[in-house]
Amino acid sequence: MVRKRYTEDQIIAVLKEAEAGAKLGDICRKYGMSEATFYNWKTKYAGLTVSELTRLKGLEEENRRLKQIVAEQALDNRALKELLFKKLLKPEAKRLAVSSIRESLGLSERKACLLVNLSVTAYRYQPETDNDDIIRKRLRELAEQRERFGSPRLHILLKREGLVINHKRTERIYREEGLALRRKRRRKGAAGARTVLPAAQHPNEHWSMDFVSDSIVTGRRFRALTVIDNYSRECPVIEVDTSLGGARVVNVLDRLSETRGLPEVITVDNGPEFAGKALDAWAYRKHVRLNFIRPGKPVENAYAESFNGRLRDECLNTNWFISLKQAREIIENWREDYNKVRPHSSLNNLTPVEYANATAGL
């Protein structure tokens, strides 16, 4: 026999009919129910109207909903108490926190992410493992070849080969491989007034010259005359010998005049090779102005001083010269590399030759 179901409105109508004087047996036979069912209805719904019953149902539903909200808030409080002493700043830590409270409290993924303030997309994200083996190997090779190059210049060399794009990746691998250079702390001296050098506007407008010295394994000293183009930072020549007087300096400049012409101004210090009669007479004949810096102010010859610092740090200090011939070959190879391969930070990471060619038509 199929069990009949009655709505609350129908039940109240049956009870009203009984209150009106109908016999209980007739009512039970009419609606197909037992007397026990009738008395159960009477216990629950006696004296209620349809509107009152509707309001009662609404109150019961509201009460159920409030209990659910209270239960959810209590569960949220438990979850927040578990996370109270955890520092959640990075997405990785937040993902771990979401997994933890989901396992311990049985929260849904959406609810747990909402409490931790993490999007569901970020929680489900699976980071791709970067294969840095090729970059690590090449970075170590470049660091061995360029012993005095730091992370920025090594990054430029890697970028030229198309291995990396972001400098942060290079810096991370650089630190992990332990390639950091030892920094030399410079002694601070008294600050003085500095002369602002006029900037050159095109190649061969303004040169700078200076000397740097070193020795071979036997202890014999040699000197190197360095010439720098202030505009492109190109080094057209480094003359190496045990003795370089004023006449030798003039011979070097004459050779340069045949290959690339002469500048309008040459900045030099007050050494005897530059302040002597030989260079003065040559400058008068060639209509080249010699710009002598003030004694004791090497900063006024900043381009030559900076270049000599790079020459000493990257070439002279990293090589052991057996003979003068070998010293000339190594220094010349370094000069070629400096002009054509080594990136220069003040030239937008171009080489001096690239910069000179790029600005030739400007």
C-alpha positions in Angstrom: 0.0 0.0 0.0 1.4 3.4 -1.0 1.8 5.7 1.9 0.1 9.0 1.5 1.7 12.3 2.3 -0.1 15.3 3.5 0.9 18.9 3.4 0.6 21.1 6.5 -2.4 22.9 5.0 -4.2 19.6 4.5 -3.4 18.5 8.0 -4.8 21.7 9.5 -7.9 21.3 7.3 -8.4 17.7 8.7 -8.1 19.0 12.3 -10.6 21.8 11.6 -13.0 19.3 10.3 -12.7 17.3 13.5 -13.2 20.4 15.6 -16.3 21.1 13.6 -17.9 17.8 15.0 -17.1 15.2 12.5 -16.5 11.7 13.9 -12.9 10.5 14.2 -13.7 7.1 12.5 -15.3 8.8 9.5 -12.4 11.2 9.1 -9.8 8.4 9.3 -11.7 6.4 6.8 -12.2 9.4 4.5 -8.5 10.4 4.4 -7.0 6.9 4.7 -5.1 7.2 7.9 -4.9 5.7 11.4 -6.2 7.2 14.6 -2.7 7.3 15.9 -1.7 9.5 13.0 -4.6 11.8 13.7 -3.6 12.2 17.4 0.0 12.9 16.4 -1.2 15.7 14.1 -3.4 17.0 16.8 -0.5 17.1 19.3 1.7 19.0 16.8 -0.7 21.3 15.0 -3.8 21.7 17.2 -4.9 25.3 17.5 -2.7 26.6 14.6 -3.9 28.4 11.5 -2.3 28.3 8.1 -0.7 31.7 8.5 0.6 30.8 12.0 2.0 27.5 10.6 3.8 29.4 7.8 5.3 31.8 10.3 6.4 28.9 12.5 8.1 27.3 9.6 9.9 30.5 8.7 11.1 30.8 12.3 12.4 27.2 12.3 14.3 27.8 9.1 15.8 31.1 10.4 16.8 29.3 13.6 18.5 26.5 11.6 20.3 29.0 9.4 21.5 31.0 12.5 22.8 27.8 14.1 24.7 27.0 10.9 26.2 30.5 10.8 27.3 30.2 14.4 28.8 26.7 13.7 30.7 28.1 10.7 32.0 31.1 12.7 33.2 28.8 15.5 35.0 26.7 12.9 36.6 29.8 11.3 37.8 30.9 14.8 39.4 27.6 15.3 41.1 27.8 11.9 42.3 31.4 12.6 43.7 30.4 16.1 45.7 27.7 14.4 47.2 30.3 12.0 47.6 33.0 14.7 51.3 32.5 15.2 52.2 31.7 11.6 53.8 34.4 9.5 51.9 34.2 6.1 53.6 36.6 3.7 54.6 34.5 0.7 52.2 32.4 -1.4 54.1 29.2 -0.6 53.4 29.7 3.1 49.8 30.5 2.5 49.4 27.3 0.4 50.8 25.2 3.2 48.4 27.0 5.7 45.4 26.2 3.5 46.4 22.5 3.2 46.9 22.4 7.0 43.5 23.7 8.1 41.7 21.7 5.4 43.2 18.5 6.8 42.7 19.3 10.5 39.3 21.0 10.3 37.8 19.6 7.1 37.1 23.0 5.6 36.4 23.3 1.9 39.0 24.6 -0.5 37.2 27.9 -1.1 36.6 28.5 2.6 40.2 27.8 3.6 41.5 30.1 0.9 39.2 32.8 2.0 40.4 32.6 5.6 44.1 32.7 4.6 43.4 35.5 2.0 44.7 33.4 -0.9 42.9 33.0 -4.2 41.9 29.4 -5.3 44.0 29.9 -8.5 47.1 30.7 -6.5 46.5 27.7 -4.2 46.1 25.3 -7.1 49.2 26.7 -8.9 52.0 24.2 -9.5 55.3 26.0 -10.0 57.3 24.9 -13.0 60.8 23.6 -12.1 63.5 25.7 -13.9 66.3 23.8 -15.4 69.2 26.0 -14.7 72.0 23.5 -15.4 72.9 25.0 -18.8 73.0 28.5 -17.4 75.0 27.4 -14.3 77.6 25.7 -16.5 77.9 28.7 -18.8 78.0 31.2 -15.9 80.9 29.3 -14.3 82.7 29.2 -17.6 82.3 32.9 -18.1 83.3 33.6 -14.5 86.5 31.5 -15.0 87.3 33.4 -18.2 86.4 36.8 -16.7 87.8 36.6 -13.2 87.0 40.2 -12.3 83.5 40.4 -13.8 80.7 40.6 -11.4 77.1 39.6 -11.8 75.9 42.6 -13.9 78.5 42.1 -16.7 78.2 38.3 -16.6 74.4 38.8 -17.0 75.0 40.9 -20.1 77.2 38.2 -21.6 74.6 35.5 -20.9 71.9 37.7 -22.4 73.9 38.1 -25.6 73.9 34.3 -25.9 70.1 34.2 -25.3 70.4 32.2 -22.1 68.6 34.5 -19.6 66.2 37.4 -19.7 65.7 38.5 -16.0 68.8 39.7 -14.1 67.3 38.3 -10.9 67.8 34.8 -12.2 71.4 35.5 -13.0 72.0 37.0 -9.5 70.3 34.0 -7.8 72.5 31.5 -9.6 75.5 33.7 -9.1 75.0 33.6 -5.4 74.2 29.9 -5.3 77.4 29.1 -7.1 79.5 31.2 -4.8 81.0 33.4 -7.5 80.8 36.7 -5.6 84.0 38.8 -5.7 85.7 40.1 -2.6 85.0 43.8 -2.3 87.9 46.1 -1.7 87.1 48.8 0.8 88.5 52.2 -0.2 89.8 54.6 2.4 87.7 57.7 2.6 89.6 60.9 2.1 88.6 64.5 2.5 86.2 65.6 -0.1 87.3 68.5 -2.3 85.9 70.6 -5.1 85.8 68.6 -8.3 86.1 70.0 -11.8 83.3 69.0 -14.1 84.8 67.7 -17.4 83.1 68.9 -20.6 81.5 66.0 -22.3 82.7 65.0 -25.8 80.1 65.2 -28.5 81.7 62.8 -31.1 84.6 60.4 -31.5 88.1 61.8 -31.8 87.1 65.0 -30.2 88.7 64.5 -26.8 91.4 62.0 -25.7 93.0 61.2 -22.4 96.4 59.7 -21.8 98.2 58.3 -18.8 100.7 55.7 -17.7 100.4 52.5 -15.7 103.3 50.3 -14.5 103.9 46.6 -13.6 106.7 44.1 -13.7 107.7 40.7 -15.1 108.7 37.7 -13.0 112.3 38.7 -12.9 111.3 42.0 -11.2 112.0 44.1 -14.2 109.6 47.0 -14.4 107.7 48.1 -17.5 105.3 50.9 -18.3 102.2 51.1 -20.4 101.0 54.2 -22.2 97.2 54.1 -22.4 95.1 56.4 -24.8 91.4 56.7 -24.3 88.7 58.3 -26.5 86.5 60.1 -24.0 83.4 59.9 -26.2 83.3 56.2 -27.1 85.7 54.9 -24.2 87.6 53.1 -26.9 91.3 52.4 -26.4 93.1 52.8 -29.7 96.5 51.8 -28.4 98.4 50.6 -25.3 102.2 51.0 -25.8 104.2 48.7 -23.5 108.0 49.1 -22.9 110.6 49.5 -20.2 111.1 53.1 -21.1 108.6 55.5 -22.6 109.8 59.1 -22.9 108.3 62.1 -24.6 109.7 61.2 -28.0 108.1 57.7 -27.8 104.8 59.3 -26.9 105.0 61.4 -30.0 105.7 58.4 -32.2 102.6 56.6 -30.8 100.4 59.6 -31.6 101.9 59.9 -35.1 100.9 56.3 -35.7 97.4 56.9 -34.5 97.1 60.0 -36.7 97.6 57.8 -39.8 94.9 55.2 -38.8 92.2 57.3 -37.1 93.2 61.0 -37.1 93.9 63.3 -34.2 91.6 64.8 -31.5 91.1 68.5 -30.8 92.1 68.1 -27.1 94.2 65.6 -25.1 94.0 65.6 -21.3 97.3 64.6 -19.6 98.9 64.9 -16.2 102.0 66.9 -15.4 104.5 64.0 -15.8 107.8 64.8 -17.6 106.8 62.7 -20.6 103.8 65.0 -21.2 105.2 68.3 -20.0 108.4 68.0 -22.0 109.4 69.8 -25.2 108.8 66.9 -27.5 105.1 66.6 -26.9 104.6 70.4 -26.7 106.3 70.9 -30.1 104.3 68.1 -31.6 101.0 69.5 -30.3 101.9 73.0 -31.7 102.6 71.5 -35.2 99.4 69.3 -35.2 97.2 72.0 -33.8 96.2 69.8 -30.8 95.5 71.5 -27.5 97.1 69.8 -24.4 94.8 70.0 -21.3 97.0 69.6 -18.2 95.2 68.7 -15.0 96.1 70.4 -11.7 98.9 68.7 -9.8 97.5 66.2 -7.3 94.1 66.1 -9.0 93.9 62.8 -10.9 90.1 63.0 -10.8 90.4 65.6 -13.5 91.8 62.9 -15.8 88.9 60.6 -14.8 88.6 58.7 -18.1 92.2 57.5 -18.1 92.2 56.8 -14.4 89.1 54.6 -14.7 90.5 52.8 -17.7 93.8 52.1 -15.9 91.8 50.8 -13.0 90.0 48.3 -15.2 93.3 47.4 -16.9 95.0 46.6 -13.6 92.1 44.8 -12.1 91.2 42.6 -15.1 94.5 42.1 -16.8 97.7 43.1 -14.9 96.6 41.7 -11.5 95.3 38.4 -13.0 98.4 37.5 -15.1 101.9 36.5 -14.4 104.2 37.9 -17.0 107.2 35.8 -17.9 108.7 38.2 -20.4 108.1 41.7 -21.9 106.9 40.1 -25.2 104.3 38.0 -23.4 103.2 41.1 -21.5 102.6 42.9 -24.8 100.6 40.1 -26.2 98.4 39.6 -23.2 97.8 43.3 -22.8 97.0 43.7 -26.5 94.5 40.8 -26.4 92.9 42.4 -23.4 92.6 45.7 -25.3 90.9 44.1 -28.2 88.5 42.3 -25.9 87.8 45.6 -24.1 87.0 47.4 -27.3 84.9 44.7 -29.0 83.5 42.3 -26.4 83.5 43.7 -22.9 80.2 45.6 -22.1 80.5 49.1 -20.8 77.9 50.2 -18.3 78.1 53.9 -19.1 77.5 53.1 -22.8 74.2 51.3 -22.2 76.0 48.0 -21.9 77.5 48.3 -25.5 81.1 47.8 -26.3 83.1 50.9 -27.2 83.2 49.9 -30.9 79.5 49.2 -31.0 78.8 52.6 -29.4 81.0 54.4 -31.8 79.4 52.8 -34.8 75.9 53.3 -33.4 76.5 57.1 -32.9 78.6 57.7 -36.0 75.8 59.3 -37.9 74.5 61.5 -35.0 
